[in-house]
Amino acid sequence: IPLSSGMILLTWQKIAPTALLYQISPSLNMEILIMLAILSTVVGGWGGLNQTQMRKVLAYSSIAHMGWTVIIAMINPNLMILSLMIYIMTTLALFMTLNLSSTTKIKSISNLWNKSTPMTMIVFLTLLSLGGLPPLTGFMPKWLILQELIINNNPTMAIVMALSALLSLFFYMRIIYVSSLTMFPTNNNLKLHWFFTQMKTTNLIPILTTISSMLLPLSPILITMT
């Protein structure tokens, strides 16, 4: 499917079920939520390990992130909404960058260095933010969710969720390693490609990239809101 369609599937279509979970959060069963969360994070982590298509990687990443959203639905519904909002903004930044550069495979990201280094850095930043690596914005919802689980006497669940997040972080780091520290064979002997003027809009990419990578210092304000 086109990248734009994948972007809608992984962002817009999560809003309706999350809104439903928010409305019925007081009557949810915690045992079922725990089972769904573990299943989502493990399946999403294992499924994305050997993928070469960026769309498949982001699809499995979406499954893993829904596990983090579901686990906190009963304990703190406001934190669930915050986690979804940060995920949507980070995913939008990544998809818009991939769509702008017409990148669909990991191999294409390694060749993106020759076309536009800033776009490559945006892809790397958003991937690390999706993985929850501090000090990027994606670390904030995972940190707050783990803190809420520990406060509500679920330390075992917090440990399982933290360990399952390492699977997702691994395949994000694998993409960055393959793209930056290894080079695929290429017939191009020039150091830089000629960069044609882009006709696609890029106004939202800098804003979304800033939001998805630099909001961690605002954690105390967001904690008081949740």
C-alpha positions as CSV (number, residue, x, y, z in Angstrom):
1,I,0.0,0.0,0.0
2,P,1.2,3.6,-0.4
3,L,2.9,5.3,2.5
4,S,0.1,7.8,2.9
5,S,-2.4,4.9,3.3
6,G,-0.1,3.2,5.8
7,M,0.1,6.4,7.8
8,I,-3.6,6.7,8.1
9,L,-3.9,3.0,9.1
10,L,-1.3,3.4,11.9
11,T,-2.5,6.7,13.3
12,W,-6.1,7.8,12.5
13,Q,-7.6,4.4,13.0
14,K,-6.2,4.1,16.5
15,I,-8.2,7.1,17.7
16,A,-11.7,5.4,17.8
17,P,-10.7,2.3,19.8
18,T,-8.6,4.4,22.2
19,A,-11.6,6.7,22.7
20,L,-13.8,3.7,23.4
21,L,-11.3,2.4,26.0
22,Y,-11.1,5.8,27.6
23,Q,-14.9,5.9,28.0
24,I,-15.2,2.4,29.5
25,S,-11.9,2.4,31.5
26,P,-13.6,2.1,34.9
27,S,-15.3,-1.2,34.0
28,L,-12.3,-2.8,32.3
29,N,-10.8,-6.1,33.5
30,M,-7.1,-5.7,34.5
31,E,-6.2,-9.3,33.8
32,I,-7.5,-9.1,30.2
33,L,-5.6,-5.9,29.7
34,I,-2.4,-7.4,31.0
35,M,-2.7,-10.4,28.7
36,L,-3.4,-8.2,25.7
37,A,-0.5,-5.9,26.5
38,I,2.0,-8.7,26.9
39,L,0.8,-10.3,23.7
40,S,0.9,-7.1,21.7
41,T,4.4,-6.0,22.9
42,V,5.9,-9.5,22.4
43,V,4.3,-10.1,18.9
44,G,5.2,-6.6,17.8
45,G,8.8,-6.9,19.0
46,W,9.4,-10.4,17.6
47,G,7.6,-9.7,14.3
48,G,9.7,-6.7,13.4
49,L,13.1,-8.3,13.9
50,N,13.8,-9.6,10.4
51,Q,11.8,-7.2,8.3
52,T,13.3,-5.2,5.4
53,Q,10.3,-3.2,4.4
54,M,9.8,0.0,6.5
55,R,6.0,-0.3,6.3
56,K,6.2,-3.8,7.9
57,V,8.6,-2.5,10.6
58,L,6.2,0.3,11.4
59,A,3.2,-2.0,11.4
60,Y,4.8,-4.3,14.0
61,S,5.9,-1.2,15.9
62,S,2.3,-0.1,16.0
63,I,1.2,-3.4,17.5
64,A,3.9,-3.1,20.2
65,H,2.9,0.5,21.0
66,M,-0.8,-0.5,21.4
67,G,0.3,-2.9,24.2
68,W,1.7,0.1,26.1
69,T,-1.5,2.0,25.5
70,V,-3.7,-0.8,26.6
71,I,-1.8,-1.7,29.8
72,I,-2.5,1.8,31.3
73,A,-6.1,2.2,30.2
74,M,-7.6,1.2,33.5
75,I,-5.0,2.7,35.9
76,N,-4.6,6.1,34.2
77,P,-6.7,6.8,31.1
78,N,-5.2,10.3,30.7
79,L,-1.8,8.8,30.4
80,M,-3.2,6.4,27.7
81,I,-4.3,9.5,25.7
82,L,-0.9,11.1,26.2
83,S,0.9,8.0,25.0
84,L,-1.3,7.7,21.9
85,M,-0.7,11.4,21.0
86,I,3.0,11.2,21.3
87,Y,3.0,8.0,19.2
88,I,0.8,9.6,16.5
89,M,3.0,12.7,16.2
90,T,6.2,10.6,16.0
91,T,4.7,8.2,13.4
92,L,3.4,11.1,11.4
93,A,6.9,12.7,11.3
94,L,8.5,9.5,10.2
95,F,5.9,8.6,7.5
96,M,6.0,12.2,6.1
97,T,9.8,12.0,5.9
98,L,9.7,8.6,4.2
99,N,7.0,9.8,1.8
100,L,9.0,12.9,0.9
101,S,12.1,10.8,0.1
102,S,10.1,7.9,-1.5
103,T,11.8,5.5,0.9
104,T,10.1,2.1,1.5
105,K,13.1,-0.2,2.3
106,I,15.9,-0.2,4.8
107,K,18.3,-0.3,1.8
108,S,16.8,3.0,0.6
109,I,17.6,4.7,3.9
110,S,21.3,3.9,3.4
111,N,21.2,5.6,0.0
112,L,19.3,8.6,1.5
113,W,22.6,10.0,2.9
114,N,23.5,11.0,-0.6
115,K,20.3,12.8,-1.3
116,S,19.5,14.6,2.0
117,T,21.4,14.2,5.2
118,P,18.8,16.2,7.3
119,M,16.1,13.8,6.2
120,T,18.2,10.9,7.2
121,M,18.8,12.4,10.7
122,I,15.0,13.0,11.1
123,V,14.4,9.3,10.3
124,F,17.0,8.2,12.9
125,L,15.6,10.6,15.6
126,T,12.1,9.5,15.1
127,L,13.0,5.8,15.1
128,L,14.9,6.3,18.4
129,S,12.0,8.2,19.8
130,L,9.6,5.4,18.8
131,G,12.0,3.0,20.6
132,G,11.7,5.0,23.8
133,L,15.4,5.9,24.1
134,P,16.1,8.8,26.4
135,P,16.3,11.8,26.2
136,L,13.8,11.8,23.4
137,T,10.1,12.4,23.7
138,G,9.2,8.7,23.2
139,F,10.9,7.8,26.5
140,M,8.4,9.9,28.4
141,P,5.2,7.8,28.0
142,K,7.1,4.5,28.7
143,W,8.7,6.0,31.8
144,L,5.4,7.3,33.1
145,I,3.6,4.0,32.4
146,L,6.3,2.0,34.2
147,Q,6.1,4.4,37.1
148,E,2.3,4.0,37.3
149,L,2.5,0.2,37.2
150,I,5.0,0.2,40.1
151,I,2.9,2.6,42.1
152,N,-0.1,0.3,41.7
153,N,1.8,-2.8,42.9
154,N,2.5,-4.3,39.5
155,P,6.4,-4.4,39.5
156,T,6.5,-7.7,37.6
157,M,4.4,-6.3,34.8
158,A,6.6,-3.3,34.7
159,I,9.7,-5.5,34.3
160,V,8.0,-7.5,31.5
161,M,7.0,-4.4,29.6
162,A,10.4,-2.9,30.0
163,L,12.1,-6.1,28.7
164,S,9.7,-6.4,25.8
165,A,10.5,-2.8,24.8
166,L,14.1,-3.9,24.2
167,L,12.9,-6.0,21.3
168,S,11.4,-3.0,19.5
169,L,14.5,-0.9,20.3
170,F,16.7,-3.6,18.9
171,F,15.1,-3.5,15.4
172,Y,15.1,0.3,15.4
173,M,18.8,0.2,16.2
174,R,19.3,-2.4,13.6
175,I,17.8,-0.1,10.9
176,I,20.1,2.7,12.0
177,Y,23.2,0.4,12.1
178,V,22.5,-0.9,8.6
179,S,21.7,2.5,7.2
180,S,24.6,4.5,8.7
181,L,27.5,2.1,9.5
182,T,27.2,-0.2,6.4
183,M,26.8,0.7,2.8
184,F,25.0,-1.4,0.2
185,P,26.7,-1.9,-3.2
186,T,25.8,1.0,-5.6
187,N,26.6,1.9,-9.1
188,N,26.8,5.6,-8.3
189,N,30.4,6.8,-8.1
190,L,29.4,10.4,-7.1
191,K,29.5,11.5,-3.5
192,L,26.3,13.4,-3.7
193,H,23.2,13.1,-5.9
194,W,21.7,16.1,-7.6
195,F,18.9,17.2,-5.3
196,F,15.8,18.2,-7.3
197,T,13.3,20.7,-5.9
198,Q,10.6,18.9,-3.9
199,M,7.0,19.5,-4.9
200,K,5.6,17.8,-1.8
201,T,4.9,19.9,1.3
202,T,7.4,19.8,4.1
203,N,6.0,22.4,6.5
204,L,4.8,20.0,9.2
205,I,8.0,17.8,9.3
206,P,10.2,20.2,11.3
207,I,7.3,20.8,13.8
208,L,6.5,17.1,14.3
209,T,10.2,16.2,14.5
210,T,10.7,18.8,17.3
211,I,7.7,17.5,19.2
212,S,8.7,13.9,18.8
213,S,12.3,14.4,20.0
214,M,12.5,17.4,22.4
215,L,9.4,17.3,24.8
216,L,11.0,15.3,27.6
217,P,11.9,18.4,29.7
218,L,8.2,19.2,29.8
219,S,7.5,15.9,31.7
220,P,6.8,17.6,35.1
221,I,4.0,19.7,33.4
222,L,2.5,16.7,31.7
223,I,2.6,14.7,34.9
224,T,0.5,17.3,36.7
225,M,-2.0,17.2,33.7
226,T,-2.3,13.4,33.9
